[in-house]
Amino acid sequence: MKIIVNGTAHEVQSSTLAALLAELGYGDAKVATALNEGFVSTGARASTPITDGDRIEIVSPRQGG
């Protein structure tokens, strides 16, 4: 299916947000996620389905001062 991740089109096979993170190589990285502009908690990712045309944002924390 075709989705948009951080503004870039991707063709993916995953059916859940958790599976998508693994497919894209995020593994166990600490990230924040949003699906179609709605925040998705870490615990809800495995049960959050993704569908063709969805917009996903993946943001990792940054350190600095």
C-alpha positions in Angstrom: 0.0 0.0 0.0 1.1 3.6 -0.5 1.4 5.9 2.5 3.1 9.1 3.4 5.8 9.0 6.1 7.2 12.4 7.3 6.1 13.9 4.0 7.7 11.3 1.7 5.7 8.6 -0.2 6.5 5.0 0.7 5.2 1.6 -0.6 4.9 -0.7 2.4 3.5 -4.1 3.3 2.8 -3.5 7.0 -0.8 -3.4 8.3 -0.2 -1.9 11.7 1.8 1.1 12.9 4.1 -1.2 15.0 4.8 -3.3 12.0 5.5 -0.3 9.9 8.1 1.0 12.4 9.9 -2.3 12.2 9.6 -2.4 8.4 11.1 1.1 8.1 14.0 0.1 10.4 13.1 2.0 13.6 13.2 -1.3 15.6 13.2 -0.4 19.4 14.0 3.3 18.8 12.3 5.8 21.1 10.0 7.7 18.8 6.7 9.6 18.9 4.2 8.7 16.2 1.1 10.3 14.7 -1.4 8.8 12.3 -3.4 11.3 10.2 -2.4 14.1 12.6 -3.5 12.2 15.7 -1.0 11.1 18.4 -0.6 7.3 18.8 1.0 6.1 22.0 3.6 3.4 22.1 1.2 0.9 23.6 -1.5 1.4 20.9 0.8 1.0 17.9 0.4 -2.8 17.6 -3.4 -2.4 17.4 -3.4 0.7 15.2 -4.1 -0.3 11.6 -2.7 1.6 8.7 -4.4 1.9 5.3 -3.7 3.1 1.9 -3.2 6.9 1.8 -2.5 7.3 5.5 -0.1 10.1 6.7 2.3 9.1 9.4 4.7 11.3 11.3 7.6 9.7 13.1 9.7 12.0 15.4 12.7 11.1 17.5 13.8 13.1 20.5 16.9 15.3 20.2 19.3 16.4 22.8 20.8 19.8 23.0 20.9 23.0 24.8 
